[in-house]
Amino acid sequence: MPRPTLVIITLPGGSQCRHIGFYAHVMDGVLRALALFPQARRISGRRA
């Protein structure tokens, strides 16, 4: 069952984007963020 997941994306300039989505696993949210932001310097995820 999907649960709320917080994904934080850090871009090369140092700015951060936060996204809360519903994913079965945290890794699903992280992989989606990686696909949407391939230039990201860092991507982290946790349950919201």
Residue frames as qw, qx, qy, qz and C-alpha x, y, z in Angstrom:
[[0.000, 0.890, 0.457, 0.000, 0.00, 0.00, 0.00],
 [0.396, 0.549, -0.041, 0.735, 1.46, 3.41, -0.96],
 [0.467, -0.715, -0.344, 0.391, 2.51, 5.62, 1.93],
 [0.135, 0.989, -0.039, 0.039, 3.59, 9.28, 1.99],
 [0.813, -0.079, 0.072, 0.573, 7.25, 9.70, 1.11],
 [0.019, -0.961, 0.086, 0.261, 9.37, 12.86, 1.32],
 [0.800, 0.230, 0.184, 0.522, 12.01, 13.19, -1.40],
 [0.144, -0.910, 0.092, 0.378, 14.58, 16.00, -1.19],
 [0.766, 0.450, 0.184, 0.422, 16.50, 16.88, -4.35],
 [0.307, -0.773, 0.144, 0.536, 19.64, 19.05, -4.19],
 [0.666, 0.727, 0.116, 0.124, 20.53, 20.68, -7.50],
 [0.737, 0.206, -0.089, 0.637, 24.07, 21.61, -8.62],
 [0.082, 0.654, -0.058, 0.749, 23.60, 25.27, -7.59],
 [0.139, 0.053, -0.721, 0.677, 22.76, 24.20, -4.03],
 [0.532, -0.113, 0.058, -0.837, 19.02, 24.87, -4.18],
 [0.126, 0.037, 0.976, -0.174, 16.71, 22.18, -2.82],
 [0.569, -0.132, -0.375, -0.720, 13.33, 20.89, -3.99],
 [0.276, -0.042, 0.863, -0.421, 11.06, 18.93, -1.66],
 [0.563, -0.014, -0.523, -0.640, 8.40, 16.59, -2.98],
 [0.443, -0.061, 0.779, -0.439, 5.88, 14.52, -1.03],
 [0.596, 0.161, -0.542, -0.570, 4.36, 11.66, -2.98],
 [0.828, -0.182, 0.391, -0.359, 2.72, 8.31, -2.33],
 [0.507, 0.478, -0.706, -0.122, 4.99, 5.34, -3.06],
 [0.936, -0.231, -0.244, -0.103, 5.02, 1.71, -1.96],
 [0.813, -0.248, -0.082, 0.520, 8.75, 1.99, -1.19],
 [0.185, -0.861, 0.093, 0.464, 11.00, 4.98, -0.53],
 [0.433, -0.250, 0.617, 0.608, 13.31, 3.79, -3.32],
 [0.360, 0.602, 0.652, 0.287, 10.45, 4.18, -5.85],
 [0.002, -0.974, -0.187, 0.131, 10.28, 7.88, -5.02],
 [0.382, -0.675, 0.403, 0.486, 14.05, 8.27, -5.19],
 [0.484, 0.075, 0.707, 0.510, 14.24, 6.52, -8.58],
 [0.266, 0.803, 0.510, 0.157, 11.43, 8.70, -9.94],
 [0.146, -0.946, 0.053, 0.284, 13.25, 11.84, -8.77],
 [0.482, -0.400, 0.570, 0.532, 16.45, 10.58, -10.40],
 [0.441, 0.415, 0.681, 0.413, 14.59, 10.13, -13.70],
 [0.104, 0.923, 0.362, 0.081, 13.08, 13.64, -13.46],
 [0.116, -0.964, 0.239, 0.021, 16.25, 15.39, -12.22],
 [0.935, 0.151, -0.081, 0.312, 19.28, 13.61, -13.76],
 [0.362, 0.647, -0.254, 0.622, 21.43, 16.68, -13.02],
 [0.615, -0.749, -0.014, -0.246, 20.75, 16.43, -9.25],
 [0.211, 0.609, -0.672, 0.364, 23.79, 16.45, -7.01],
 [0.020, -0.063, 0.898, -0.434, 21.99, 14.61, -4.21],
 [0.618, -0.275, -0.376, -0.634, 18.64, 12.86, -3.75],
 [0.030, 0.079, -0.881, 0.466, 17.40, 11.57, -0.41],
 [0.569, -0.316, -0.436, -0.622, 14.12, 10.04, 0.65],
 [0.032, 0.000, -0.854, 0.520, 12.28, 9.01, 3.81],
 [0.167, -0.588, -0.784, -0.109, 8.76, 8.31, 5.01],
 [0.060, -0.459, -0.001, -0.887, 6.86, 11.54, 5.60]]
